[in-house]
């Protein structure tokens, strides 16, 4: 049976009950982030969040020591277990994980980052941000074969056993591309797919043309990660709808490289 990977963005977690109720009955694996909730909780704790911009225009969080502690509490804790609880409520067996558990996701810690400050490039320490090196797909596939939904938060373990913040979109694409029977990825966002300059949804995009689309920095990063995929179809849909899967509103990206 084919498997579907579902990536749940932090911006749609308020709609998690409707998402789970309408979820496909096929074998699934869930990847989630939760950056917005991390920011909210960090600031309530008095931990100021810093955002940086790369030379390519990608904006991201700088993950210092205090922030990675919050990531572990929120991503591997609250968000992960909230999703698992909802799956259990609606009759799905599920287990909550992050990449640290059983070392299922090993990442390389970024020693330095190049950022733009003002109009100048600057080299800074990498903090606790990681680039995915290895995913234990055998462990994940074993859970799926037992009809257990793996719910995987976007944290990894480093070479020195340190926790690392990894990009959830990159994790979704990399994991789906390494699982043999994964037929599609569905990204749940808070917008109606990829929008053109007039705010209209682009219904279909060939994978080979994806980096030619002019979009804002948030979607640009997502499309950059998706461009590395080898999955047949990728959907970017609005996860705030009452029935996001039954009534998909968004964009389908078709792999014309296969």
C-alpha positions as protocol buffer text, in pm:
chain_id: "A"
residue {
  index: 1
  type: UNK
  ca { x: 0 y: 0 z: 0 }
}
residue {
  index: 2
  type: UNK
  ca { x: 121 y: 349 z: -78 }
}
residue {
  index: 3
  type: UNK
  ca { x: 203 y: 583 z: 208 }
}
residue {
  index: 4
  type: UNK
  ca { x: 128 y: 956 z: 238 }
}
residue {
  index: 5
  type: UNK
  ca { x: 352 y: 1194 z: 429 }
}
residue {
  index: 6
  type: UNK
  ca { x: 166 y: 1486 z: 586 }
}
residue {
  index: 7
  type: UNK
  ca { x: 356 y: 1792 z: 703 }
}
residue {
  index: 8
  type: UNK
  ca { x: 163 y: 2004 z: 953 }
}
residue {
  index: 9
  type: UNK
  ca { x: 279 y: 2363 z: 985 }
}
residue {
  index: 10
  type: UNK
  ca { x: 261 y: 2543 z: 1317 }
}
residue {
  index: 11
  type: UNK
  ca { x: 23 y: 2800 z: 1169 }
}
residue {
  index: 12
  type: UNK
  ca { x: -258 y: 2541 z: 1133 }
}
residue {
  index: 13
  type: UNK
  ca { x: -227 y: 2358 z: 1465 }
}
residue {
  index: 14
  type: UNK
  ca { x: -529 y: 2549 z: 1598 }
}
residue {
  index: 15
  type: UNK
  ca { x: -731 y: 2341 z: 1348 }
}
residue {
  index: 16
  type: UNK
  ca { x: -576 y: 2007 z: 1444 }
}
residue {
  index: 17
  type: UNK
  ca { x: -905 y: 1838 z: 1534 }
}
residue {
  index: 18
  type: UNK
  ca { x: -1057 y: 1907 z: 1191 }
}
residue {
  index: 19
  type: UNK
  ca { x: -730 y: 1803 z: 1027 }
}
residue {
  index: 20
  type: UNK
  ca { x: -722 y: 1469 z: 1206 }
}
residue {
  index: 21
  type: UNK
  ca { x: -1095 y: 1399 z: 1156 }
}
residue {
  index: 22
  type: UNK
  ca { x: -1054 y: 1444 z: 780 }
}
residue {
  index: 23
  type: UNK
  ca { x: -720 y: 1265 z: 745 }
}
residue {
  index: 24
  type: UNK
  ca { x: -685 y: 1000 z: 472 }
}
residue {
  index: 25
  type: UNK
  ca { x: -726 y: 640 z: 586 }
}
residue {
  index: 26
  type: UNK
  ca { x: -414 y: 525 z: 399 }
}
residue {
  index: 27
  type: UNK
  ca { x: -89 y: 460 z: 581 }
}
residue {
  index: 28
  type: UNK
  ca { x: 47 y: 797 z: 688 }
}
residue {
  index: 29
  type: UNK
  ca { x: 346 y: 954 z: 853 }
}
residue {
  index: 30
  type: UNK
  ca { x: 326 y: 1303 z: 1006 }
}
residue {
  index: 31
  type: UNK
  ca { x: 605 y: 1558 z: 1028 }
}
residue {
  index: 32
  type: UNK
  ca { x: 546 y: 1881 z: 1217 }
}
residue {
  index: 33
  type: UNK
  ca { x: 716 y: 2203 z: 1311 }
}
residue {
  index: 34
  type: UNK
  ca { x: 571 y: 2471 z: 1534 }
}
residue {
  index: 35
  type: UNK
  ca { x: 791 y: 2778 z: 1507 }
}
residue {
  index: 36
  type: UNK
  ca { x: 512 y: 3024 z: 1585 }
}
residue {
  index: 37
  type: UNK
  ca { x: 425 y: 2848 z: 1911 }
}
residue {
  index: 38
  type: UNK
  ca { x: 795 y: 2825 z: 2001 }
}
residue {
  index: 39
  type: UNK
  ca { x: 818 y: 3203 z: 1958 }
}
residue {
  index: 40
  type: UNK
  ca { x: 509 y: 3265 z: 2171 }
}
residue {
  index: 41
  type: UNK
  ca { x: 625 y: 3046 z: 2458 }
}
residue {
  index: 42
  type: UNK
  ca { x: 987 y: 3166 z: 2443 }
}
residue {
  index: 43
  type: UNK
  ca { x: 876 y: 3528 z: 2470 }
}
residue {
  index: 44
  type: UNK
  ca { x: 643 y: 3445 z: 2761 }
}
residue {
  index: 45
  type: UNK
  ca { x: 952 y: 3298 z: 2931 }
}
residue {
  index: 46
  type: UNK
  ca { x: 1148 y: 3616 z: 2860 }
}
residue {
  index: 47
  type: UNK
  ca { x: 1371 y: 3454 z: 2596 }
}
residue {
  index: 48
  type: UNK
  ca { x: 1403 y: 3705 z: 2315 }
}
residue {
  index: 49
  type: UNK
  ca { x: 1397 y: 3549 z: 1968 }
}
residue {
  index: 50
  type: UNK
  ca { x: 1643 y: 3657 z: 1700 }
}
residue {
  index: 51
  type: UNK
  ca { x: 1576 y: 3617 z: 1329 }
}
residue {
  index: 52
  type: UNK
  ca { x: 1845 y: 3630 z: 1062 }
}
residue {
  index: 53
  type: UNK
  ca { x: 1848 y: 3665 z: 683 }
}
residue {
  index: 54
  type: UNK
  ca { x: 2075 y: 3460 z: 456 }
}
residue {
  index: 55
  type: UNK
  ca { x: 2246 y: 3604 z: 145 }
}
residue {
  index: 56
  type: UNK
  ca { x: 1974 y: 3432 z: -66 }
}
residue {
  index: 57
  type: UNK
  ca { x: 1702 y: 3623 z: 123 }
}
residue {
  index: 58
  type: UNK
  ca { x: 1579 y: 3335 z: 342 }
}
residue {
  index: 59
  type: UNK
  ca { x: 1468 y: 3449 z: 688 }
}
residue {
  index: 60
  type: UNK
  ca { x: 1510 y: 3202 z: 972 }
}
residue {
  index: 61
  type: UNK
  ca { x: 1539 y: 3183 z: 1350 }
}
residue {
  index: 62
  type: UNK
  ca { x: 1876 y: 3191 z: 1520 }
}
residue {
  index: 63
  type: UNK
  ca { x: 1873 y: 2899 z: 1763 }
}
residue {
  index: 64
  type: UNK
  ca { x: 2084 y: 2977 z: 2070 }
}
residue {
  index: 65
  type: UNK
  ca { x: 2117 y: 2763 z: 2383 }
}
residue {
  index: 66
  type: UNK
  ca { x: 1805 y: 2895 z: 2555 }
}
residue {
  index: 67
  type: UNK
  ca { x: 1598 y: 2864 z: 2238 }
}
residue {
  index: 68
  type: UNK
  ca { x: 1693 y: 2501 z: 2172 }
}
residue {
  index: 69
  type: UNK
  ca { x: 1570 y: 2422 z: 2524 }
}
residue {
  index: 70
  type: UNK
  ca { x: 1234 y: 2577 z: 2435 }
}
residue {
  index: 71
  type: UNK
  ca { x: 1229 y: 2381 z: 2108 }
}
residue {
  index: 72
  type: UNK
  ca { x: 1266 y: 2056 z: 2298 }
}
residue {
  index: 73
  type: UNK
  ca { x: 986 y: 2148 z: 2538 }
}
residue {
  index: 74
  type: UNK
  ca { x: 746 y: 2269 z: 2269 }
}
residue {
  index: 75
  type: UNK
  ca { x: 823 y: 2060 z: 1959 }
}
residue {
  index: 76
  type: UNK
  ca { x: 902 y: 1727 z: 2125 }
}
residue {
  index: 77
  type: UNK
  ca { x: 658 y: 1794 z: 2409 }
}
residue {
  index: 78
  type: UNK
  ca { x: 342 y: 2000 z: 2380 }
}
residue {
  index: 79
  type: UNK
  ca { x: 285 y: 2008 z: 2004 }
}
residue {
  index: 80
  type: UNK
  ca { x: 388 y: 1649 z: 1944 }
}
residue {
  index: 81
  type: UNK
  ca { x: 165 y: 1511 z: 2216 }
}
residue {
  index: 82
  type: UNK
  ca { x: -130 y: 1731 z: 2119 }
}
residue {
  index: 83
  type: UNK
  ca { x: -122 y: 1576 z: 1771 }
}
residue {
  index: 84
  type: UNK
  ca { x: -85 y: 1223 z: 1909 }
}
residue {
  index: 85
  type: UNK
  ca { x: -377 y: 1275 z: 2149 }
}
residue {
  index: 86
  type: UNK
  ca { x: -601 y: 1388 z: 1866 }
}
residue {
  index: 87
  type: UNK
  ca { x: -508 y: 1088 z: 1651 }
}
residue {
  index: 88
  type: UNK
  ca { x: -589 y: 856 z: 1940 }
}
residue {
  index: 89
  type: UNK
  ca { x: -921 y: 1033 z: 1992 }
}
residue {
  index: 90
  type: UNK
  ca { x: -1022 y: 955 z: 1635 }
}
residue {
  index: 91
  type: UNK
  ca { x: -918 y: 592 z: 1635 }
}
residue {
  index: 92
  type: UNK
  ca { x: -565 y: 599 z: 1496 }
}
residue {
  index: 93
  type: UNK
  ca { x: -274 y: 432 z: 1672 }
}
residue {
  index: 94
  type: UNK
  ca { x: 5 y: 687 z: 1699 }
}
residue {
  index: 95
  type: UNK
  ca { x: 342 y: 743 z: 1860 }
}
residue {
  index: 96
  type: UNK
  ca { x: 510 y: 1079 z: 1914 }
}
residue {
  index: 97
  type: UNK
  ca { x: 878 y: 1111 z: 1829 }
}
residue {
  index: 98
  type: UNK
  ca { x: 1144 y: 1361 z: 1741 }
}
residue {
  index: 99
  type: UNK
  ca { x: 1475 y: 1294 z: 1570 }
}
residue {
  index: 100
  type: UNK
  ca { x: 1650 y: 1251 z: 1904 }
}
residue {
  index: 101
  type: UNK
  ca { x: 1447 y: 939 z: 1988 }
}
residue {
  index: 102
  type: UNK
  ca { x: 1648 y: 629 z: 1897 }
}
residue {
  index: 103
  type: UNK
  ca { x: 1870 y: 867 z: 1692 }
}
residue {
  index: 104
  type: UNK
  ca { x: 1621 y: 845 z: 1406 }
}
residue {
  index: 105
  type: UNK
  ca { x: 1743 y: 1177 z: 1261 }
}
residue {
  index: 106
  type: UNK
  ca { x: 2114 y: 1262 z: 1278 }
}
residue {
  index: 107
  type: UNK
  ca { x: 2218 y: 1611 z: 1174 }
}
residue {
  index: 108
  type: UNK
  ca { x: 2539 y: 1803 z: 1133 }
}
residue {
  index: 109
  type: UNK
  ca { x: 2562 y: 2111 z: 1349 }
}
residue {
  index: 110
  type: UNK
  ca { x: 2624 y: 2424 z: 1145 }
}
residue {
  index: 111
  type: UNK
  ca { x: 2944 y: 2575 z: 1284 }
}
residue {
  index: 112
  type: UNK
  ca { x: 2897 y: 2913 z: 1120 }
}
residue {
  index: 113
  type: UNK
  ca { x: 2626 y: 3102 z: 936 }
}
residue {
  index: 114
  type: UNK
  ca { x: 2657 y: 3382 z: 681 }
}
residue {
  index: 115
  type: UNK
  ca { x: 2393 y: 3647 z: 742 }
}
residue {
  index: 116
  type: UNK
  ca { x: 2302 y: 3986 z: 602 }
}
residue {
  index: 117
  type: UNK
  ca { x: 2306 y: 4273 z: 850 }
}
residue {
  index: 118
  type: UNK
  ca { x: 2235 y: 4609 z: 694 }
}
residue {
  index: 119
  type: UNK
  ca { x: 2386 y: 4577 z: 349 }
}
residue {
  index: 120
  type: UNK
  ca { x: 2682 y: 4367 z: 458 }
}
residue {
  index: 121
  type: UNK
  ca { x: 2755 y: 3997 z: 497 }
}
residue {
  index: 122
  type: UNK
  ca { x: 2858 y: 3879 z: 841 }
}
residue {
  index: 123
  type: UNK
  ca { x: 2986 y: 3544 z: 971 }
}
residue {
  index: 124
  type: UNK
  ca { x: 2828 y: 3432 z: 1300 }
}
residue {
  index: 125
  type: UNK
  ca { x: 2837 y: 3117 z: 1513 }
}
residue {
  index: 126
  type: UNK
  ca { x: 2592 y: 2852 z: 1398 }
}
residue {
  index: 127
  type: UNK
  ca { x: 2416 y: 2800 z: 1729 }
}
residue {
  index: 128
  type: UNK
  ca { x: 2202 y: 2486 z: 1752 }
}
residue {
  index: 129
  type: UNK
  ca { x: 2089 y: 2460 z: 1392 }
}
residue {
  index: 130
  type: UNK
  ca { x: 2148 y: 2139 z: 1201 }
}
residue {
  index: 131
  type: UNK
  ca { x: 2155 y: 2000 z: 849 }
}
residue {
  index: 132
  type: UNK
  ca { x: 2007 y: 1652 z: 815 }
}
residue {
  index: 133
  type: UNK
  ca { x: 2267 y: 1381 z: 747 }
}
residue {
  index: 134
  type: UNK
  ca { x: 2084 y: 1054 z: 806 }
}
residue {
  index: 135
  type: UNK
  ca { x: 1729 y: 931 z: 871 }
}
residue {
  index: 136
  type: UNK
  ca { x: 1652 y: 585 z: 1009 }
}
residue {
  index: 137
  type: UNK
  ca { x: 1373 y: 505 z: 765 }
}
residue {
  index: 138
  type: UNK
  ca { x: 1373 y: 136 z: 862 }
}
residue {
  index: 139
  type: UNK
  ca { x: 1253 y: 223 z: 1212 }
}
residue {
  index: 140
  type: UNK
  ca { x: 986 y: 458 z: 1077 }
}
residue {
  index: 141
  type: UNK
  ca { x: 869 y: 208 z: 813 }
}
residue {
  index: 142
  type: UNK
  ca { x: 839 y: -60 z: 1082 }
}
residue {
  index: 143
  type: UNK
  ca { x: 595 y: 159 z: 1275 }
}
residue {
  index: 144
  type: UNK
  ca { x: 392 y: 231 z: 962 }
}
residue {
  index: 145
  type: UNK
  ca { x: 377 y: -141 z: 877 }
}
residue {
  index: 146
  type: UNK
  ca { x: 222 y: -199 z: 1221 }
}
residue {
  index: 147
  type: UNK
  ca { x: -48 y: 62 z: 1139 }
}
residue {
  index: 148
  type: UNK
  ca { x: 103 y: 306 z: 1388 }
}
residue {
  index: 149
  type: UNK
  ca { x: 122 y: 669 z: 1277 }
}
residue {
  index: 150
  type: UNK
  ca { x: 468 y: 814 z: 1349 }
}
residue {
  index: 151
  type: UNK
  ca { x: 435 y: 1181 z: 1451 }
}
residue {
  index: 152
  type: UNK
  ca { x: 782 y: 1329 z: 1412 }
}
residue {
  index: 153
  type: UNK
  ca { x: 885 y: 1670 z: 1547 }
}
residue {
  index: 154
  type: UNK
  ca { x: 1157 y: 1870 z: 1375 }
}
residue {
  index: 155
  type: UNK
  ca { x: 1447 y: 1809 z: 1610 }
}
residue {
  index: 156
  type: UNK
  ca { x: 1760 y: 1604 z: 1541 }
}
residue {
  index: 157
  type: UNK
  ca { x: 2057 y: 1475 z: 1735 }
}
residue {
  index: 158
  type: UNK
  ca { x: 2408 y: 1594 z: 1654 }
}
residue {
  index: 159
  type: UNK
  ca { x: 2741 y: 1411 z: 1641 }
}
residue {
  index: 160
  type: UNK
  ca { x: 2811 y: 1516 z: 2001 }
}
residue {
  index: 161
  type: UNK
  ca { x: 2459 y: 1414 z: 2110 }
}
residue {
  index: 162
  type: UNK
  ca { x: 2340 y: 1774 z: 2122 }
}
residue {
  index: 163
  type: UNK
  ca { x: 1982 y: 1865 z: 2023 }
}
residue {
  index: 164
  type: UNK
  ca { x: 1955 y: 2049 z: 1691 }
}
residue {
  index: 165
  type: UNK
  ca { x: 1679 y: 2251 z: 1531 }
}
residue {
  index: 166
  type: UNK
  ca { x: 1613 y: 2131 z: 1175 }
}
residue {
  index: 167
  type: UNK
  ca { x: 1382 y: 2265 z: 908 }
}
residue {
  index: 168
  type: UNK
  ca { x: 1052 y: 2074 z: 913 }
}
residue {
  index: 169
  type: UNK
  ca { x: 992 y: 2117 z: 539 }
}
residue {
  index: 170
  type: UNK
  ca { x: 1338 y: 1979 z: 465 }
}
residue {
  index: 171
  type: UNK
  ca { x: 1267 y: 1684 z: 695 }
}
residue {
  index: 172
  type: UNK
  ca { x: 935 y: 1612 z: 523 }
}
residue {
  index: 173
  type: UNK
  ca { x: 1090 y: 1615 z: 176 }
}
residue {
  index: 174
  type: UNK
  ca { x: 1395 y: 1411 z: 273 }
}
residue {
  index: 175
  type: UNK
  ca { x: 1194 y: 1150 z: 461 }
}
residue {
  index: 176
  type: UNK
  ca { x: 933 y: 1110 z: 188 }
}
residue {
  index: 177
  type: UNK
  ca { x: 1204 y: 1078 z: -76 }
}
residue {
  index: 178
  type: UNK
  ca { x: 1375 y: 798 z: 117 }
}
residue {
  index: 179
  type: UNK
  ca { x: 1065 y: 586 z: 186 }
}
residue {
  index: 180
  type: UNK
  ca { x: 1011 y: 358 z: -114 }
}
residue {
  index: 181
  type: UNK
  ca { x: 632 y: 353 z: -119 }
}
residue {
  index: 182
  type: UNK
  ca { x: 563 y: 720 z: -41 }
}
residue {
  index: 183
  type: UNK
  ca { x: 337 y: 843 z: -321 }
}
residue {
  index: 184
  type: UNK
  ca { x: 276 y: 1202 z: -214 }
}
residue {
  index: 185
  type: UNK
  ca { x: 350 y: 1475 z: 38 }
}
residue {
  index: 186
  type: UNK
  ca { x: 76 y: 1704 z: 163 }
}
residue {
  index: 187
  type: UNK
  ca { x: 189 y: 2033 z: 319 }
}
residue {
  index: 188
  type: UNK
  ca { x: -76 y: 2194 z: 538 }
}
residue {
  index: 189
  type: UNK
  ca { x: -34 y: 2572 z: 552 }
}
residue {
  index: 190
  type: UNK
  ca { x: -244 y: 2876 z: 638 }
}
residue {
  index: 191
  type: UNK
  ca { x: -275 y: 2992 z: 274 }
}
residue {
  index: 192
  type: UNK
  ca { x: -448 y: 2858 z: -38 }
}
residue {
  index: 193
  type: UNK
  ca { x: -136 y: 2705 z: -186 }
}
residue {
  index: 194
  type: UNK
  ca { x: 121 y: 2892 z: -393 }
}
residue {
  index: 195
  type: UNK
  ca { x: -13 y: 3235 z: -485 }
}
residue {
  index: 196
  type: UNK
  ca { x: 73 y: 3453 z: -785 }
}
residue {
  index: 197
  type: UNK
  ca { x: 138 y: 3827 z: -761 }
}
residue {
  index: 198
  type: UNK
  ca { x: -236 y: 3898 z: -764 }
}
residue {
  index: 199
  type: UNK
  ca { x: -300 y: 3665 z: -472 }
}
residue {
  index: 200
  type: UNK
  ca { x: -457 y: 3393 z: -687 }
}
residue {
  index: 201
  type: UNK
  ca { x: -378 y: 3026 z: -633 }
}
residue {
  index: 202
  type: UNK
  ca { x: -151 y: 2865 z: -893 }
}
residue {
  index: 203
  type: UNK
  ca { x: -328 y: 2530 z: -939 }
}
residue {
  index: 204
  type: UNK
  ca { x: -42 y: 2327 z: -1090 }
}
residue {
  index: 205
  type: UNK
  ca { x: 335 y: 2367 z: -1110 }
}
residue {
  index: 206
  type: UNK
  ca { x: 584 y: 2130 z: -1277 }
}
residue {
  index: 207
  type: UNK
  ca { x: 861 y: 2041 z: -1032 }
}
residue {
  index: 208
  type: UNK
  ca { x: 1125 y: 2147 z: -1287 }
}
residue {
  index: 209
  type: UNK
  ca { x: 986 y: 2504 z: -1284 }
}
residue {
  index: 210
  type: UNK
  ca { x: 937 y: 2543 z: -910 }
}
residue {
  index: 211
  type: UNK
  ca { x: 1234 y: 2770 z: -842 }
}
residue {
  index: 212
  type: UNK
  ca { x: 1118 y: 3011 z: -1112 }
}
residue {
  index: 213
  type: UNK
  ca { x: 808 y: 3109 z: -912 }
}
residue {
  index: 214
  type: UNK
  ca { x: 829 y: 3456 z: -754 }
}
residue {
  index: 215
  type: UNK
  ca { x: 698 y: 3425 z: -398 }
}
residue {
  index: 216
  type: UNK
  ca { x: 763 y: 3564 z: -50 }
}
residue {
  index: 217
  type: UNK
  ca { x: 1047 y: 3439 z: 172 }
}
residue {
  index: 218
  type: UNK
  ca { x: 836 y: 3188 z: 368 }
}
residue {
  index: 219
  type: UNK
  ca { x: 700 y: 3009 z: 62 }
}
residue {
  index: 220
  type: UNK
  ca { x: 1034 y: 3050 z: -118 }
}
residue {
  index: 221
  type: UNK
  ca { x: 1207 y: 2836 z: 144 }
}
residue {
  index: 222
  type: UNK
  ca { x: 934 y: 2573 z: 122 }
}
residue {
  index: 223
  type: UNK
  ca { x: 956 y: 2557 z: -258 }
}
residue {
  index: 224
  type: UNK
  ca { x: 1335 y: 2537 z: -240 }
}
residue {
  index: 225
  type: UNK
  ca { x: 1309 y: 2228 z: -19 }
}
residue {
  index: 226
  type: UNK
  ca { x: 1035 y: 2078 z: -238 }
}
residue {
  index: 227
  type: UNK
  ca { x: 1256 y: 2120 z: -546 }
}
residue {
  index: 228
  type: UNK
  ca { x: 1479 y: 1843 z: -404 }
}
residue {
  index: 229
  type: UNK
  ca { x: 1197 y: 1591 z: -386 }
}
residue {
  index: 230
  type: UNK
  ca { x: 1160 y: 1275 z: -596 }
}
residue {
  index: 231
  type: UNK
  ca { x: 799 y: 1207 z: -489 }
}
residue {
  index: 232
  type: UNK
  ca { x: 536 y: 1185 z: -765 }
}
residue {
  index: 233
  type: UNK
  ca { x: 303 y: 1459 z: -636 }
}
residue {
  index: 234
  type: UNK
  ca { x: 326 y: 1726 z: -369 }
}
residue {
  index: 235
  type: UNK
  ca { x: 28 y: 1926 z: -247 }
}
residue {
  index: 236
  type: UNK
  ca { x: 41 y: 2260 z: -68 }
}
residue {
  index: 237
  type: UNK
  ca { x: -306 y: 2316 z: 74 }
}
residue {
  index: 238
  type: UNK
  ca { x: -493 y: 2531 z: 324 }
}
residue {
  index: 239
  type: UNK
  ca { x: -502 y: 2341 z: 652 }
}
residue {
  index: 240
  type: UNK
  ca { x: -743 y: 2584 z: 816 }
}
residue {
  index: 241
  type: UNK
  ca { x: -1044 y: 2456 z: 622 }
}
residue {
  index: 242
  type: UNK
  ca { x: -1303 y: 2245 z: 799 }
}
residue {
  index: 243
  type: UNK
  ca { x: -1224 y: 1949 z: 572 }
}
residue {
  index: 244
  type: UNK
  ca { x: -875 y: 2021 z: 438 }
}
residue {
  index: 245
  type: UNK
  ca { x: -823 y: 1682 z: 270 }
}
residue {
  index: 246
  type: UNK
  ca { x: -1172 y: 1620 z: 134 }
}
residue {
  index: 247
  type: UNK
  ca { x: -1197 y: 1971 z: -10 }
}
residue {
  index: 248
  type: UNK
  ca { x: -838 y: 2049 z: -103 }
}
residue {
  index: 249
  type: UNK
  ca { x: -774 y: 2416 z: -171 }
}
residue {
  index: 250
  type: UNK
  ca { x: -422 y: 2474 z: -295 }
}
residue {
  index: 251
  type: UNK
  ca { x: -150 y: 2384 z: -541 }
}
residue {
  index: 252
  type: UNK
  ca { x: -29 y: 2050 z: -674 }
}
residue {
  index: 253
  type: UNK
  ca { x: 334 y: 2016 z: -780 }
}
residue {
  index: 254
  type: UNK
  ca { x: 386 y: 1735 z: -1029 }
}
residue {
  index: 255
  type: UNK
  ca { x: 720 y: 1564 z: -1065 }
}
residue {
  index: 256
  type: UNK
  ca { x: 805 y: 1591 z: -1435 }
}
residue {
  index: 257
  type: UNK
  ca { x: 1158 y: 1460 z: -1372 }
}
residue {
  index: 258
  type: UNK
  ca { x: 1057 y: 1099 z: -1309 }
}
